[in-house]
Amino acid sequence: MITNPHQRLDNKVFSMASTLFGFGENPFKEVSNTPTERPLQLSGRIIAIYPAIIEEAFSSTMDNYRKYIASYNFKTQAENELIQAHNNSVK
């Protein structure tokens, strides 16, 4: 929480803010008209190739997930019944 909204900025913060937002001592910058583009070089690059998700793989993954969730829900229900039995015996 800021207690003093009018606190002074240190020089680094002011310099960065003036550069980003264009105020301060040099609000105008010279823009060079020379293009900075370089031709695309394909040699020496690392290219990631992601595997295609085929329908069979997706359906088998979802089937496995459904089986996992069903077993998890069954275990959770059993644990809840044990907890409920314990709570009833403690009362």
All heavy atoms as an XYZ file, in Angstrom:
731
protein
N       0.841     -1.176      0.000
C       0.000      0.000      0.000
C       0.877      1.226      0.000
O       1.802      1.340      0.790
C      -0.911     -0.024      1.219
C      -1.859      1.126      1.278
S      -3.060      0.788      2.575
C      -3.293      2.413      3.149
N       0.625      2.163     -0.870
C       1.412      3.391     -0.964
C       0.839      4.394      0.027
O      -0.338      4.728     -0.017
C       1.383      3.961     -2.393
C       1.989      2.946     -3.360
C       2.118      5.272     -2.443
C       1.890      3.375     -4.804
N       1.699      4.852      0.942
C       1.220      5.811      1.937
C       1.391      7.243      1.454
O       0.626      8.111      1.823
C       1.975      5.633      3.262
O       3.383      5.766      3.005
C       1.678      4.251      3.847
N       2.385      7.485      0.620
C       2.639      8.825      0.120
C       2.539      8.802     -1.398
O       3.472      8.374     -2.071
C       4.024      9.310      0.566
C       4.297     10.735      0.130
O       3.433     11.401     -0.433
N       5.499     11.203      0.394
N       1.431      9.264     -1.978
C       1.296      9.184     -3.438
C       2.202     10.155     -4.179
O       2.369     10.051     -5.369
C      -0.174      9.511     -3.676
C      -0.579     10.309     -2.502
C       0.244      9.818     -1.348
N       2.819     11.106     -3.486
C       3.660     12.113     -4.144
C       5.127     11.904     -3.837
O       5.895     12.857     -3.777
C       3.242     13.516     -3.700
C       1.822     13.846     -4.051
N       1.390     14.011     -5.340
C       0.737     14.005     -3.271
C       0.103     14.272     -5.348
N      -0.332     14.261     -4.096
N       5.554     10.663     -3.610
C       6.957     10.430     -3.320
C       7.774     10.580     -4.597
O       7.309     10.314     -5.689
C       7.158      9.075     -2.667
C       7.052      7.899     -3.622
C       7.115      6.588     -2.878
O       6.240      6.299     -2.106
N       8.160      5.825     -3.127
N       9.014     10.997     -4.424
C       9.878     11.238     -5.573
C      10.411      9.915     -6.118
O      10.662      8.989     -5.381
C      11.043     12.132     -5.170
C      10.592     13.526     -4.799
C      11.759     14.458     -4.536
N      12.793     14.427     -5.537
C      12.793     15.118     -6.688
N      11.777     15.885     -6.982
N      13.800     15.036     -7.524
N      10.567      9.868     -7.425
C      11.121      8.695     -8.078
C      12.629      8.797     -8.096
O      13.192      9.891     -8.252
C      10.615      8.592     -9.516
C       9.107      8.448     -9.708
C       8.775      8.488    -11.172
C       8.618      7.173     -9.094
N      13.305      7.680     -7.937
C      14.753      7.738     -8.079
C      15.104      7.867     -9.558
O      14.260      7.733    -10.443
C      15.432      6.549     -7.414
C      15.075      5.227     -8.058
O      14.212      5.212     -8.935
O      15.670      4.209     -7.667
N      16.359      8.128     -9.845
C      16.779      8.443    -11.218
C      16.564      7.279    -12.182
O      16.196      7.485    -13.335
C      18.248      8.861    -11.234
C      18.440     10.216    -10.609
O      17.508     11.015    -10.571
N      19.638     10.470    -10.093
N      16.765      6.038    -11.737
C      16.599      4.894    -12.632
C      15.139      4.739    -13.049
O      14.833      4.512    -14.212
C      17.078      3.612    -11.962
C      18.569      3.530    -11.789
C      18.957      2.227    -11.132
C      20.448      2.162    -10.894
N      20.823      0.922    -10.193
N      14.228      4.872    -12.081
C      12.810      4.728    -12.389
C      12.351      5.864    -13.276
O      11.606      5.664    -14.245
C      11.978      4.669    -11.084
C      10.498      4.682    -11.389
C      12.349      3.451    -10.279
N      12.794      7.093    -12.992
C      12.401      8.233    -13.809
C      12.939      8.094    -15.223
O      12.236      8.384    -16.198
C      12.886      9.542    -13.196
C      12.464     10.739    -13.979
C      11.166     11.206    -13.887
C      13.344     11.380    -14.825
C      10.752     12.301    -14.614
C      12.940     12.475    -15.555
C      11.637     12.936    -15.451
N      14.171      7.630    -15.359
C      14.767      7.462    -16.681
C      14.004      6.413    -17.484
O      13.714      6.611    -18.669
C      16.227      7.055    -16.539
O      16.772      6.768    -17.796
N      13.647      5.303    -16.833
C      12.915      4.261    -17.534
C      11.520      4.751    -17.920
O      11.056      4.529    -19.035
C      12.795      3.009    -16.662
C      12.112      1.867    -17.362
S      12.144      0.288    -16.512
C      11.713      0.690    -14.855
N      10.854      5.467    -17.017
C       9.517      5.973    -17.311
C       9.567      7.011    -18.422
O       8.707      7.038    -19.304
C       8.890      6.565    -16.055
N      10.574      7.869    -18.401
C      10.659      8.883    -19.448
C      10.961      8.249    -20.795
O      10.485      8.711    -21.836
C      11.714      9.930    -19.101
O      12.994      9.341    -19.072
N      11.728      7.158    -20.794
C      12.004      6.457    -22.042
C      10.753      5.760    -22.562
O      10.441      5.827    -23.752
C      13.123      5.426    -21.831
O      14.280      6.100    -21.350
C      13.452      4.718    -23.128
N      10.026      5.125    -21.673
C       8.844      4.383    -22.094
C       7.718      5.293    -22.549
O       7.065      5.043    -23.559
C       8.340      3.493    -20.955
C       9.173      2.273    -20.636
C       8.638      1.587    -19.393
C       9.171      1.310    -21.791
N       7.467      6.349    -21.792
C       6.295      7.177    -22.052
C       6.608      8.473    -22.787
O       5.707      9.235    -23.101
C       5.563      7.465    -20.742
C       5.116      6.211    -20.057
C       5.669      5.848    -18.845
C       4.171      5.388    -20.632
C       5.259      4.686    -18.209
C       3.769      4.229    -20.011
C       4.318      3.882    -18.794
N       7.860      8.738    -23.068
C       8.219      9.863    -23.911
C       8.089     11.226    -23.256
O       7.691     12.186    -23.888
N       8.420     11.356    -21.990
C       8.453     12.671    -21.369
C       9.804     12.846    -20.710
O      10.573     11.923    -20.574
C       7.314     12.851    -20.349
C       7.398     11.948    -19.167
C       8.106     12.318    -18.041
C       6.771     10.719    -19.171
C       8.186     11.488    -16.948
C       6.844      9.886    -18.083
C       7.556     10.267    -16.970
N      10.092     14.036    -20.304
C      11.381     14.309    -19.675
C      12.197     15.220    -20.555
O      11.675     16.088    -21.270
N      13.516     15.031    -20.538
C      14.403     15.945    -21.244
C      14.369     15.765    -22.755
O      14.419     16.727    -23.490
C      15.832     15.746    -20.736
C      15.997     16.075    -19.266
C      17.389     15.753    -18.776
O      18.227     15.337    -19.603
O      17.640     15.900    -17.587
N      14.275     14.553    -23.261
C      14.296     14.294    -24.697
C      13.020     13.570    -25.116
O      13.013     12.368    -25.326
C      15.507     13.444    -25.092
C      16.799     14.199    -24.930
O      16.833     15.400    -25.100
N      17.854     13.486    -24.586
N      11.906     14.310    -25.277
C      10.680     13.618    -25.642
C      10.665     13.137    -27.085
O       9.902     12.265    -27.428
C       9.597     14.662    -25.401
C      10.286     15.956    -25.556
C      11.692     15.726    -25.076
N      11.517     13.732    -27.952
C      11.518     13.350    -29.360
C      12.748     12.514    -29.660
O      13.851     12.853    -29.281
C      11.512     14.590    -30.254
C      10.306     15.454    -30.035
C      10.410     16.657    -29.354
C       9.059     15.047    -30.485
C       9.297     17.439    -29.144
C       7.950     15.827    -30.275
C       8.064     17.031    -29.601
N      12.533     11.429    -30.336
C      13.636     10.570    -30.731
C      13.728     10.563    -32.239
O      12.726     10.622    -32.926
C      13.410      9.139    -30.244
C      13.405      8.996    -28.760
C      13.216      7.543    -28.401
C      13.186      7.375    -26.903
N      12.966      5.983    -26.537
N      14.943     10.471    -32.718
C      15.122     10.367    -34.154
C      14.856      8.930    -34.583
O      15.341      7.992    -33.970
C      16.538     10.759    -34.542
C      16.820     12.237    -34.411
C      18.194     12.564    -34.950
O      18.651     11.859    -35.875
O      18.796     13.507    -34.450
N      14.075      8.783    -35.612
C      13.769      7.464    -36.132
C      14.565      7.279    -37.411
O      14.464      8.081    -38.341
C      12.256      7.316    -36.417
C      11.967      5.964    -37.006
C      11.470      7.564    -35.150
N      15.354      6.219    -37.449
C      16.150      5.982    -38.650
C      15.271      5.319    -39.700
O      14.424      4.486    -39.391
C      17.358      5.106    -38.319
O      16.909      3.837    -37.907
N      15.480      5.681    -40.929
C      14.697      5.138    -42.030
C      15.330      3.888    -42.628
O      14.782      3.320    -43.565
C      14.513      6.188    -43.121
C      13.610      7.310    -42.655
O      12.767      7.099    -41.794
N      13.788      8.490    -43.212
N      16.466      3.484    -42.111
C      17.110      2.294    -42.646
C      16.426      1.062    -42.072
O      16.139      0.997    -40.877
C      18.605      2.258    -42.280
O      18.729      2.290    -40.858
C      19.318      3.462    -42.882
N      16.139      0.095    -42.893
C      15.466     -1.108    -42.381
C      16.414     -1.933    -41.513
O      17.607     -2.035    -41.798
C      15.065     -1.868    -43.641
C      15.997     -1.381    -44.688
C      16.334      0.049    -44.329
N      15.887     -2.469    -40.451
C      16.692     -3.300    -39.556
C      16.421     -4.782    -39.788
O      16.848     -5.603    -39.006
C      16.377     -2.957    -38.087
O      14.983     -3.138    -37.879
C      16.770     -1.538    -37.773
N      15.710     -5.085    -40.838
C      15.391     -6.473    -41.132
C      16.601     -7.184    -41.711
O      17.410     -6.596    -42.410
C      14.244     -6.558    -42.128
C      12.989     -5.893    -41.670
C      11.950     -5.850    -42.771
O      12.300     -6.154    -43.931
O      10.811     -5.513    -42.471
N      16.678     -8.461    -41.396
C      17.712     -9.301    -41.984
C      17.029    -10.481    -42.644
O      15.948    -10.888    -42.216
C      18.660     -9.808    -40.903
C      19.499     -8.689    -40.306
C      20.391     -9.243    -39.262
N      19.542     -9.712    -38.152
C      19.985    -10.270    -37.054
N      21.260    -10.471    -36.902
N      19.173    -10.654    -36.107
N      17.626    -11.046    -43.645
C      17.005    -12.216    -44.272
C      16.958    -13.380    -43.291
O      17.827    -13.541    -42.437
C      17.901    -12.518    -45.466
C      19.184    -11.825    -45.184
C      18.858    -10.655    -44.302
N      15.937    -14.192    -43.401
C      15.737    -15.330    -42.529
C      16.762    -16.409    -42.838
O      16.918    -16.825    -43.983
C      14.326    -15.878    -42.729
C      13.891    -16.997    -41.812
C      13.865    -16.517    -40.370
C      12.526    -17.492    -42.215
N      17.479    -16.848    -41.796
C      18.491    -17.884    -41.970
C      17.969    -19.166    -41.336
O      17.702    -19.213    -40.141
C      19.800    -17.471    -41.306
C      20.416    -16.232    -41.915
C      21.645    -15.791    -41.146
O      21.936    -16.321    -40.086
N      22.352    -14.820    -41.689
N      17.810    -20.196    -42.130
C      17.267    -21.452    -41.640
C      18.328    -22.411    -41.125
O      18.012    -23.348    -40.415
C      16.444    -22.132    -42.737
C      15.209    -21.373    -43.187
C      14.522    -22.117    -44.311
C      14.253    -21.182    -42.028
N      19.584    -22.200    -41.481
C      20.625    -23.125    -41.038
C      20.984    -22.827    -39.583
O      21.053    -21.683    -39.151
C      21.864    -22.991    -41.920
O      22.392    -21.683    -41.797
N      21.183    -23.886    -38.820
C      21.587    -23.722    -37.432
C      20.440    -23.425    -36.486
O      20.672    -23.117    -35.327
N      19.194    -23.488    -36.951
C      18.049    -23.213    -36.086
C      17.512    -24.504    -35.523
O      17.570    -25.557    -36.135
C      16.943    -22.512    -36.862
C      17.384    -21.166    -37.408
C      16.311    -20.530    -38.188
N      15.365    -19.907    -37.269
C      14.184    -19.460    -37.612
N      13.781    -19.572    -38.859
N      13.409    -18.895    -36.748
N      16.968    -24.410    -34.331
C      16.305    -25.549    -33.714
C      14.816    -25.363    -33.926
O      14.236    -24.359    -33.522
C      16.637    -25.639    -32.214
C      18.137    -25.828    -32.024
C      15.849    -26.754    -31.559
C      18.575    -25.763    -30.583
N      14.197    -26.308    -34.578
C      12.778    -26.205    -34.892
C      12.047    -27.291    -34.118
O      12.402    -28.468    -34.186
C      12.541    -26.357    -36.404
C      13.255    -25.234    -37.166
C      11.060    -26.347    -36.713
C      13.201    -25.387    -38.664
N      11.042    -26.890    -33.360
C      10.249    -27.851    -32.599
C       9.084    -28.323    -33.457
O       8.377    -27.528    -34.056
C       9.719    -27.206    -31.331
N       8.922    -29.613    -33.534
C       7.819    -30.200    -34.275
C       6.944    -30.933    -33.264
O       7.378    -31.895    -32.631
C       8.314    -31.169    -35.363
C       9.201    -30.419    -36.354
C       7.142    -31.817    -36.063
C       9.873    -31.308    -37.365
N       5.744    -30.435    -33.071
C       4.835    -31.033    -32.109
C       4.099    -32.207    -32.734
O       3.757    -32.178    -33.908
C       3.826    -29.992    -31.620
C       4.481    -28.885    -30.847
C       4.732    -27.657    -31.437
C       4.870    -29.084    -29.534
C       5.343    -26.647    -30.719
C       5.478    -28.083    -28.825
C       5.716    -26.862    -29.413
O       6.318    -25.872    -28.711
N       3.842    -33.237    -31.944
C       3.134    -34.394    -32.508
C       1.677    -34.055    -32.797
O       1.063    -33.253    -32.095
C       3.239    -35.445    -31.406
C       3.418    -34.661    -30.160
C       4.177    -33.427    -30.551
N       1.155    -34.655    -33.811
C      -0.246    -34.454    -34.149
C      -1.096    -35.288    -33.199
O      -0.757    -36.421    -32.875
C      -0.507    -34.866    -35.588
N      -2.178    -34.707    -32.741
C      -3.095    -35.430    -31.864
C      -4.151    -36.070    -32.750
O      -5.009    -35.387    -33.297
C      -3.728    -34.489    -30.831
C      -2.641    -33.870    -29.969
C      -4.739    -35.235    -29.986
C      -3.143    -32.839    -29.011
N      -4.046    -37.371    -32.892
C      -5.005    -38.074    -33.738
C      -6.199    -38.487    -32.884
O      -6.123    -38.534    -31.657
C      -4.361    -39.294    -34.423
C      -3.726    -40.220    -33.392
C      -3.306    -38.853    -35.427
C      -3.166    -41.482    -33.970
N      -7.300    -38.773    -33.523
C      -8.545    -39.054    -32.809
C      -8.435    -40.301    -31.937
O      -8.981    -40.334    -30.832
C      -9.684    -39.216    -33.802
C     -10.080    -37.928    -34.489
C     -11.244    -38.122    -35.439
O     -12.033    -39.063    -35.229
O     -11.363    -37.340    -36.381
N      -7.723    -41.336    -32.402
C      -7.603    -42.560    -31.618
C      -6.848    -42.301    -30.316
O      -7.234    -42.784    -29.252
C      -6.894    -43.653    -32.417
C      -7.670    -44.166    -33.611
C      -7.410    -43.345    -34.860
O      -6.427    -42.578    -34.889
O      -8.200    -43.473    -35.809
N      -5.764    -41.541    -30.403
C      -4.984    -41.239    -29.206
C      -5.796    -40.387    -28.239
O      -5.769    -40.610    -27.025
C      -3.691    -40.520    -29.592
N      -6.524    -39.425    -28.762
C      -7.334    -38.567    -27.914
C      -8.435    -39.364    -27.224
O      -8.664    -39.220    -26.015
C      -7.938    -37.432    -28.741
C      -8.737    -36.463    -27.936
C      -8.113    -35.515    -27.154
C     -10.122    -36.506    -27.959
C      -8.850    -34.621    -26.402
C     -10.871    -35.618    -27.213
C     -10.232    -34.667    -26.432
N      -9.110    -40.250    -27.972
C     -10.200    -41.016    -27.379
C      -9.673    -42.008    -26.340
O     -10.291    -42.200    -25.292
C     -11.011    -41.726    -28.453
O     -10.221    -42.680    -29.113
N      -8.530    -42.629    -26.600
C      -7.983    -43.556    -25.611
C      -7.523    -42.812    -24.356
O      -7.697    -43.313    -23.239
C      -6.839    -44.378    -26.204
O      -5.737    -43.552    -26.487
N      -6.978    -41.618    -24.535
C      -6.589    -40.815    -23.378
C      -7.798    -40.430    -22.547
O      -7.780    -40.517    -21.315
C      -5.838    -39.554    -23.835
O      -4.689    -39.938    -24.583
C      -5.403    -38.708    -22.661
N      -8.875    -40.017    -23.203
C     -10.090    -39.649    -22.480
C     -10.719    -40.864    -21.803
O     -11.240    -40.755    -20.682
C     -11.094    -38.975    -23.414
C     -10.658    -37.596    -23.884
S     -10.247    -36.470    -22.547
C     -11.808    -36.296    -21.742
N     -10.651    -42.047    -22.430
C     -11.162    -43.267    -21.802
C     -10.380    -43.592    -20.534
O     -10.960    -43.931    -19.499
C     -11.104    -44.446    -22.770
C     -12.122    -44.332    -23.891
O     -13.104    -43.573    -23.730
O     -11.931    -44.995    -24.930
N      -9.041    -43.478    -20.619
C      -8.215    -43.710    -19.438
C      -8.525    -42.702    -18.340
O      -8.563    -43.066    -17.153
C      -6.734    -43.653    -19.803
C      -6.307    -44.801    -20.673
O      -6.947    -45.854    -20.682
N      -5.229    -44.613    -21.413
N      -8.745    -41.458    -18.715
C      -9.079    -40.436    -17.728
C     -10.425    -40.738    -17.071
O     -10.569    -40.607    -15.852
C      -9.100    -39.055    -18.406
C      -9.479    -37.943    -17.469
C      -8.596    -37.505    -16.494
C     -10.723    -37.340    -17.555
C      -8.941    -36.491    -15.629
C     -11.082    -36.320    -16.697
C     -10.190    -35.897    -15.731
O     -10.548    -34.894    -14.874
N     -11.412    -41.145    -17.849
C     -12.720    -41.477    -17.289
C     -12.618    -42.650    -16.314
O     -13.253    -42.662    -15.262
C     -13.702    -41.803    -18.407
C     -14.156    -40.591    -19.170
C     -15.218    -40.947    -20.210
N     -15.338    -39.872    -21.174
C     -14.803    -39.864    -22.386
N     -14.126    -40.910    -22.811
N     -14.949    -38.829    -23.186
N     -11.800    -43.668    -16.658
C     -11.611    -44.805    -15.748
C     -10.942    -44.352    -14.456
O     -11.326    -44.782    -13.365
C     -10.753    -45.872    -16.421
C     -11.448    -46.602    -17.548
C     -10.504    -47.574    -18.221
C     -11.130    -48.182    -19.457
N     -10.176    -49.034    -20.181
N      -9.943    -43.485    -14.571
C      -9.252    -42.984    -13.392
C     -10.204    -42.202    -12.497
O     -10.230    -42.394    -11.281
C      -8.060    -42.113    -13.806
C      -7.458    -41.369    -12.647
C      -6.632    -42.029    -11.728
C      -7.713    -40.016    -12.453
C      -6.085    -41.354    -10.655
C      -7.176    -39.338    -11.379
C      -6.363    -40.007    -10.481
O      -5.828    -39.341     -9.412
N     -11.013    -41.336    -13.076
C     -11.958    -40.528    -12.306
C     -13.003    -41.420    -11.643
O     -13.381    -41.201    -10.485
C     -12.614    -39.460    -13.193
C     -11.577    -38.416    -13.595
C     -13.793    -38.800    -12.520
C     -10.975    -37.666    -12.424
N     -13.469    -42.449    -12.335
C     -14.453    -43.361    -11.747
C     -13.866    -44.077    -10.532
O     -14.514    -44.170     -9.482
C     -14.923    -44.368    -12.792
N     -12.630    -44.560    -10.640
C     -12.006    -45.239     -9.496
C     -11.728    -44.255     -8.366
O     -11.915    -44.592     -7.185
C     -10.722    -45.949     -9.924
O      -9.734    -45.015    -10.280
N     -11.333    -43.044     -8.697
C     -11.091    -42.022     -7.675
C     -12.387    -41.683     -6.937
O     -12.407    -41.586     -5.701
C     -10.494    -40.771     -8.318
C     -10.285    -39.634     -7.345
C      -9.180    -39.628     -6.495
C     -11.188    -38.581     -7.260
C      -8.984    -38.601     -5.598
C     -11.006    -37.555     -6.363
C      -9.901    -37.565     -5.530
O      -9.716    -36.550     -4.626
N     -13.481    -41.513     -7.674
C     -14.762    -41.215     -7.046
C     -15.230    -42.366     -6.161
O     -15.797    -42.142     -5.084
C     -15.821    -40.900     -8.109
C     -15.591    -39.549     -8.753
O     -14.929    -38.689     -8.193
N     -16.139    -39.368     -9.944
N     -14.995    -43.613     -6.592
C     -15.359    -44.774     -5.787
C     -14.579    -44.788     -4.472
O     -15.141    -44.995     -3.393
C     -15.113    -46.059     -6.582
C     -15.503    -47.293     -5.849
C     -16.835    -47.654     -5.721
C     -14.527    -48.100     -5.272
C     -17.197    -48.798     -5.034
C     -14.880    -49.236     -4.579
C     -16.214    -49.587     -4.460
N     -13.260    -44.545     -4.548
C     -12.433    -44.507     -3.335
C     -12.856    -43.364     -2.423
O     -12.910    -43.530     -1.192
C     -10.953    -44.337     -3.709
C     -10.339    -45.535     -4.369
C      -8.904    -45.233     -4.780
C      -8.319    -46.344     -5.606
N      -6.974    -46.021     -6.093
N     -13.165    -42.216     -2.998
C     -13.581    -41.063     -2.203
C     -14.897    -41.340     -1.496
O     -15.068    -40.988     -0.324
C     -13.706    -39.820     -3.096
O     -12.467    -39.613     -3.766
C     -14.029    -38.587     -2.297
N     -15.820    -41.979     -2.185
C     -17.107    -42.325     -1.580
C     -16.915    -43.287     -0.412
O     -17.532    -43.127      0.643
C     -18.051    -42.930     -2.619
C     -19.421    -43.262     -2.083
C     -20.180    -42.019     -1.656
O     -20.000    -40.945     -2.209
N     -21.034    -42.180     -0.664
N     -16.029    -44.280     -0.576
C     -15.753    -45.231      0.497
C     -15.122    -44.526      1.697
O     -15.488    -44.779      2.851
C     -14.847    -46.349     -0.012
N     -14.189    -43.629      1.455
C     -13.565    -42.883      2.546
C     -14.578    -41.988      3.247
O     -14.566    -41.870      4.479
C     -12.403    -42.045      2.014
C     -11.193    -42.862      1.621
C     -10.081    -42.001      1.035
O     -10.200    -40.755      1.069
O      -9.104    -42.575      0.549
N     -15.461    -41.368      2.490
C     -16.495    -40.523      3.093
C     -17.433    -41.341      3.973
O     -17.860    -40.878      5.035
C     -17.280    -39.777      2.021
C     -16.479    -38.651      1.406
O     -15.512    -38.177      1.979
N     -16.880    -38.239      0.218
N     -17.756    -42.564      3.561
C     -18.607    -43.432      4.383
C     -17.906    -43.813      5.682
O     -18.526    -43.829      6.755
C     -19.012    -44.671      3.597
C     -19.978    -44.381      2.474
C     -20.236    -45.587      1.588
O     -19.647    -46.665      1.838
O     -21.036    -45.443      0.643
N     -16.589    -44.113      5.606
C     -15.832    -44.416      6.817
C     -15.780    -43.213      7.762
O     -15.907    -43.348      8.981
C     -14.411    -44.868      6.459
C     -14.274    -46.228      5.800
C     -12.831    -46.466      5.372
C     -14.732    -47.317      6.756
N     -15.579    -42.031      7.198
C     -15.531    -40.815      8.007
C     -16.886    -40.567      8.658
O     -16.964    -40.211      9.843
C     -15.086    -39.612      7.148
C     -13.624    -39.764      6.744
C     -15.293    -38.304      7.894
C     -13.163    -38.772      5.707
N     -17.946    -40.767      7.909
C     -19.291    -40.565      8.447
C     -19.580    -41.562      9.571
O     -20.155    -41.190     10.598
C     -20.346    -40.696      7.342
C     -21.723    -40.321      7.782
C     -21.825    -38.842      8.154
O     -21.158    -38.001      7.557
N     -22.619    -38.540      9.137
N     -19.158    -42.824      9.404
C     -19.345    -43.833     10.459
C     -18.569    -43.452     11.706
O     -19.054    -43.573     12.837
C     -18.925    -45.198      9.942
N     -17.337    -42.964     11.525
C     -16.524    -42.530     12.666
C     -17.172    -41.347     13.370
O     -17.232    -41.305     14.603
C     -15.111    -42.172     12.208
C     -14.280    -41.570     13.280
N     -13.772    -42.316     14.311
C     -13.884    -40.283     13.516
C     -13.080    -41.521     15.137
N     -13.136    -40.284     14.653
N     -17.649    -40.377     12.613
C     -18.288    -39.204     13.208
C     -19.541    -39.597     13.984
O     -19.822    -39.042     15.057
C     -18.638    -38.170     12.122
C     -17.406    -37.479     11.564
O     -16.347    -37.490     12.186
N     -17.556    -36.897     10.387
N     -20.305    -40.557     13.471
C     -21.495    -41.000     14.174
C     -21.160    -41.721     15.478
O     -21.874    -41.601     16.471
C     -22.359    -41.901     13.294
C     -23.023    -41.118     12.168
O     -23.201    -39.905     12.289
N     -23.348    -41.812     11.096
N     -20.034    -42.475     15.471
C     -19.648    -43.192     16.683
C     -19.071    -42.250     17.739
O     -19.144    -42.541     18.925
C     -18.648    -44.297     16.350
O     -17.425    -43.723     15.933
N     -18.511    -41.129     17.341
C     -17.917    -40.179     18.271
C     -18.986    -39.349     18.966
O     -18.830    -38.956     20.124
C     -16.887    -39.283     17.542
C     -16.375    -38.184     18.430
C     -15.730    -40.108     17.034
N     -20.101    -39.103     18.317
C     -21.156    -38.258     18.882
C     -21.638    -38.746     20.161
O     -21.917    -39.379     20.890
C     -22.322    -38.118     17.927
C     -22.009    -37.248     16.755
C     -23.224    -37.098     15.881
C     -22.929    -36.277     14.656
N     -24.053    -36.157     13.780
